[in-house]
Amino acid sequence: MFTALVALLSGFILLIGGAEFLVRGAVALAEKLHIPSLIIGLTIVALGTSLPELLVSVKAALQNNAGISVGNVIGSNIANIFLVLGLSAVIYPISGEKKAFYRDFTILSIITLIFIAFCLQKTLYFYNGIILLTMLIAFMYFNYLQAKKNPQQEEFSALSKKSWLYVILITFAGLFAITYGAEFLVKGAVSLAKIFGISEAVIGATVIAVGTSMPELATSCVAAYRRQNDIALGNVIGSNIWNILCIMGVTSAITDVPIATQFLRFDLWMMLLATASLFPIMAYNYYISRKEGSVLVAFYVLYIYGQYLIVSGLWNI
């Protein structure tokens, strides 16, 4: 058990730290090559922040641990709204711009419903992955058109002022760290599941999901603390869209991904509830108060309690 916990913790540390190094290094390389900041923000930064979830999901699926793979995405999307957005609102109330919220919420809702429909097949196939990846390209192109209307030049990484050798070393160090981090994380999670007799679905939807959502949690909470509350909301919605389109798109395009019964009967619908809950809260005055944030966090506690009932055998689904 100690070895499994060490592997799990080491995996989290390597994933989060490695992703940070890889994103900073890749962005610095792009800036050295004079790639526009708009393209950097829509591609390198967006993909880089999803790399921990992506590598964990792909590796788990290839090792026939699909419960971890799918649970990682579903659990992360639930945690992002109930936990990340809820805690951010508790720190400082979150407001959103009406037009941007309706646009992003509509996109997330459509993508979530399509993903659930795919999961109801009980297996995600190659063609499902291709459809999701095609939607990802369309989503990125849509964002590109939106961003072109309001161009903002910014420097993403101070590393761009460093030497080529230094930047390349940082980039490869990050790639090395997340590769082995994903390996340790999956092995540790599978070992813990076997030790405690817990399904991989539960491990993936809770421990792995929360661990790989830590960057979003940190980013959103800091943004809320600094009163940059529109960043907190956009960060969560954008992350959830990428989780489905990129992570499950790539994973299912590489290998068929079976969907556990627990996901079909419980977790998928909790993800849909979490997504839908944004509408009544934001549509009233485009504002998430501390009280509403507390309600979101309470829903996440109930979700974890549901997982406990499943694990303990008190709720047979």
N, C-alpha and C positions, 0 to 999 in steps of 0.2 A: 504493500500500500504506500509506504514512504517513497519508493522509487516512482510509482505512478504519480504521486503528488508533485515530486521534484520535476518530473518530465512535463507535467501540466503547467506548472509555474514557469519553468524555463521556456516552454513554448510560447506562453503569453508574453514574456519579457522580450524574447527574440523577435516575435511577430510585430509587436508595437514599436520597439526600437528600430528594427530593421525597416519597417515601412516608412518611418520618419526619415531615416538615412537615404533610403531609395528615392523617395519623393523629392527630397532636397537636392540630391545628386542629379537626378534626371531633369529636374527643372533648371538647375544650373547649367547642365549641358545644353538644354534647349535654348536658354538665354544666350549662351556663348555662340550658338549657331544662329542667333538673331531670329528665332521663331517668335511670332507675335504673342504677346501675353494672353490674348483672347484664346488662342489655340492651346496654349499651355494650361490655362485654367479649365478648359472644357475636356481636355484629354488626359494629360499627364497627372495633374493634381487629382482629378476625379477618379481615374483608374487607380492611382497609387494608394488613395485612402481606402479602396475596396480590396486591395491585395491580400490583407490577412484573411478575410472571409473567403476570398476566391481560392487561395492556395489550400486552405483547410478543407473547403468543400470538394475541390477536385481530388485532392489526395485521399480523402475519406471515401469518396465514391469509387475511385480506382482500387481501393483496398476492400471493397465490398462492405463498407461501413456507411451505407446510404443514410441511415438514421441521423448520423452526425452531420452529413452534408446538407440534407434538407432542413433539419432542425436548426442548423446554424442560421439559415436565411429566414425561416419563419420566426424563430425566437428573436433574432436581431430586429426584425421589423416590429414585433410586438414591444420589445424593450425600448426601441427608439422612440415610440410614441408615448407609451404609458410611463416608462421610467425616465428616459432622457428628457423628453419634452416636459413631463410632469415636474421633475426636479428643477429644470431650468425656470419654469414658471413660478415655482415656490421661491426660488432665489430672487427673481424679479419678473413681474408680469410680462407676458409676451404679446406683442401686437404684430399685426401683419397688414400688408397692403391688399386691398380688396381684389383688384384685378389679378395680381400675382398669385394670391391664395386660390382663387377659383380656377385659374389656369393649372397650377401645380397639383391641386387636389383632384381635379378632373383626370389629369394624366395618371396620377398614382392610383386612383380608384379603378380606372379602366384596366391598367396593367395588373392590379391585384386580382380583379375578377377573371381576367384571362388566365393568369397563373393558377388560380383555384380550379378553373375549368380543366386545364391541362392535368392537374394533380388528380382529379376525379377519375382519370383513366387508370389510376393506380400505378402507373409508370410514366416517367418522362422520357420521351424518345428523342432520337437525333433531330427529327423534323421540328419538334417542340423547341429544341435549343436554337435551331436556325431561325425560327419565327421570333423568338425572344431577342436574339442578337440583331436581327433586322430591325426590330422595334427600337433597340438601343441606338443603332446608327441613325434612325429617324429622329430619335429624341435628342441626340447630340447635334444633329443638323438644325433642328428646331431651336435649340439653345444658342447655336451659333448665329442664327438669323436674329434672334432676340438681342443677343449681346452686341451685334454689329450696330444696332440702333442706338445703343448707349455705350460706345467704346470707352474703356477705362484702361489706361496704360499703368501697370504697376509692376514692381519688382517682387517676384515670388521668393527668391532665394539670394541671400547675401553671398552664398558660396560661388556665385558666378564671377566674383572678383578674384577667386583663388585660381591656382594654376590648373591646367588641363589634367595633369597627373593626379593631383589631389582630389579633384572632382570625380574622376573616373574611379579612384580607389574607394571613395565614399559611396558611390553608386553600387559598386560590386560588393562592398561590405554589407550594404543594406539588402541586396539580393541574396547573398549568402545567408544572412541572419533569418530572413523570412522563410527561406526554403527549409532550413533545419528547424526553425520554430514551428512550422506547420507539421513537420514530421514528429517532433516531440509532443506537440499538443494532441494530435490524433492518437498516438500510441498511449499517452497518459489517460486520455478520455476513455479509450476502449478498455484499458486495464481497470480503471475505476468502475466502469459499467459491469465488468465481469466480477470484480471483487464484491460489489454490493448487490449484484443481481438486478441492476437497473438497466432498462432498455437504452440503446444508443439514441433513440428518439428523444428521451427525456434529457439525457446528457447534452445532446446537441442543442435542444431548445432552451436550455437553462444555462449551464456552466459555460459552454462554448459560446453561445449567443451573447451572453453578458460580457464575457472576456473580450471577444472581438468587437464589441460595441463600445469599449472603453474610450477609443479615440473620439467617437461621436459624443459620448457623455462629457468628456473633458472639454471639447471644443464648444459645445452648446452651453454648458454651465459657465464657462469663462465668458462667452459672448453675452449671456444673460447678466452676469455680474458687472460687465462693462457697459450695460444698457444697449448692447447691439442685438436687440431681441429679434430683429428680422433675420439675422444670421442663424440664430438658434432654430427658428422654424424652417427656414430654407434648407439648412443642413440636414435636418431629420427627414424631410420629404424627399430631398434629392438622394440621400443615402438609401432610403427604402426602394426608390425606383431603380437605383443601380444594383441593389442586392438581388432583385428579381431578374432584371434584364441581363445584367452582366454575369453575375455569379451562377445563377441557375441556367442561364443561356449557355455559357461556356461548359459548365459541368455536364449538362444533358447532351450537348453536342459531341462531347468526348466519349461518354458512355451512358447506357440506359440507367436511369435512376429510379428504383422502386420506391413507392410512397407508403410509409408505414400506416397501419390502421389508425393509430393514435392521431396522426396528423389529419386524416380524413374525418375523424369524429370529433376532434377537439381543437387542435392548434390552428388549423387553417381558418376556422371560424372565429377564433380569438383574434387572429391577424385581421380578418375582415372587420370585426367589431372595433378593433383599435383604429383602423383606417377610417371607418365610418364615424367614429366618435369625434373626429376633428371638425366635421361639418356643423353639428349643432352648437359646438363651443365657439368656433370662429365665425359662423354665419350671423350670429346675434350682433356682435359689435366688433368683430375681427380682433379679438382680444382674449388672451387666456390669463385669468386672474390667479392669484395664489390659491384661492379656494378651489378653482377648477383644476389647477395643477395638482393639488392634494388628492382630488378625486381620481385623476389619472394614475398617480402613484398607488392609490388604494386598489385600483383595478389590476395593477401589476402584481401586487401582493396577493390578490385573489387568484390570479393566474398561476403564481408559484404554489399557492395552496392547492390548487387543482392538480398540479404536477405531483405534489406530495401525496394526495389521495390516490392517484394512479399508481405511484410507486409502492405505497403501503398496501395496495389491494383493496382499499375501502371504496374505490370507484372503478368498477370494471367496465372499460370501454372497448 
